[in-house]
Amino acid sequence: MNLHEALEVIRQQVGHNEAASYTKEGCRVSMDNIPSERVVLDVDLAFPADRALTNQCDFVLFYIDTAQSKLVGVPMELKNGDVKASVVAAQLQDGARIVDNFTTRNIEIELIPVLIHDGIHKAQSERLKVSRIRFRGDRIPINTATCGYQGNIAEALKKSTKR
């Protein structure tokens, strides 16, 4: 299975749960500079639940990185207001589980967990810097970007290196 076929399988699995907009709680993600061949799962639509009782992230973006010849899965949590590093890490960890469930093992996929926020207290920012998301044997750092500015998710994805 090639990467385009893998992305099409994901698109079929996502079905009518694809995100129509990229805003939650007043925080907006800009898809500028993200490949147009992408699928964005609206997690709340796909898995309706009482958010107070779950650790769901808001969106999961899937796209093909043609330069690296691999599929990319991006669990995203959007926060407008109070950010607690432990809660964000749990939400993005659940997003990693969704990425794992939506992709087959024979396709190389890079996971890039991202928090989009409007500001973080310094202590929570320090906790986020050391938080890691487990995915297929790796421990991956959480990237961050600011709500609402053009290209915010693309900027966060540029930071993706294992620290």
Beta strands, then each sheet from edge to edge (+ up, - down):
strand 1: 23-24
strand 2: 27-28
strand 3: 38-42
strand 4: 59-65
strand 5: 70-79
strand 6: 109-111
strand 7: 114-117
strand 8: 132-135
strand 9: 138-141
strand 10: 143-146
sheet 1: 1+ 2-
sheet 2: 3+ 4- 5+ 6+
sheet 3: 3+ 4- 5+ 7+ 10+
sheet 4: 8+ 9-
end
